[in-house]
Amino acid sequence: MRTLAASGSASWIFTIVGVLIVIGLLVLLWTSRRRLARRPNPPQSPQPRQDSWQDPDEQKRDDH
């Protein structure tokens, strides 16, 4: 009967590599969340041309 599973030493290597990948992904997630938390909030006051559908060039042409 053949054994289809990987040998004992190879399976440990894959397990360690898998754990390191998961730890790396968790660290990336944690640092990106911290970076996003430090980002300033967008201004809450109304901004000029906030609801405009026209380009500034189009508005100049319409005024003339």
C-alpha positions in Angstrom: 0.0 0.0 0.0 1.3 3.4 -0.9 1.2 6.5 1.3 -0.2 9.4 -0.6 0.5 12.0 2.1 3.6 14.1 2.1 6.4 13.0 4.3 6.6 14.3 7.9 9.3 16.9 7.3 7.6 18.4 4.2 4.3 18.7 5.9 5.9 20.7 8.8 7.5 23.0 6.3 4.2 23.7 4.6 2.5 24.2 7.9 5.1 26.8 9.0 4.9 28.6 5.6 1.1 28.7 5.9 1.2 30.1 9.4 3.8 32.7 8.3 1.6 33.8 5.4 -1.5 34.1 7.6 0.5 36.1 10.2 1.8 38.4 7.4 -1.7 39.0 6.1 -3.0 39.8 9.6 -0.1 42.3 10.0 -0.9 44.0 6.7 -4.6 44.2 7.7 -3.7 45.7 11.0 -1.3 48.3 9.6 -3.7 49.3 6.8 -6.6 49.8 9.3 -4.3 52.0 11.5 -3.3 54.0 8.5 -6.9 54.6 7.5 -7.8 55.6 11.0 -5.1 58.3 10.9 -6.4 59.7 7.6 -8.2 63.1 8.1 -12.0 63.2 7.6 -13.3 64.9 4.5 -14.6 68.4 5.1 -18.1 68.6 6.4 -18.9 72.1 5.2 -20.4 72.5 1.7 -17.7 72.7 -1.0 -17.9 74.9 -4.1 -19.4 73.0 -7.1 -20.2 70.1 -4.9 -23.4 69.1 -6.7 -22.4 70.3 -10.1 -22.8 68.2 -13.2 -21.0 70.7 -15.5 -17.4 71.2 -16.1 -16.0 74.7 -15.2 -15.4 75.3 -19.0 -19.1 74.5 -19.8 -20.2 76.9 -17.1 -18.1 79.8 -18.5 -19.6 79.2 -22.0 -23.1 79.2 -20.6 -22.5 82.5 -18.8 -21.4 84.3 -22.1 
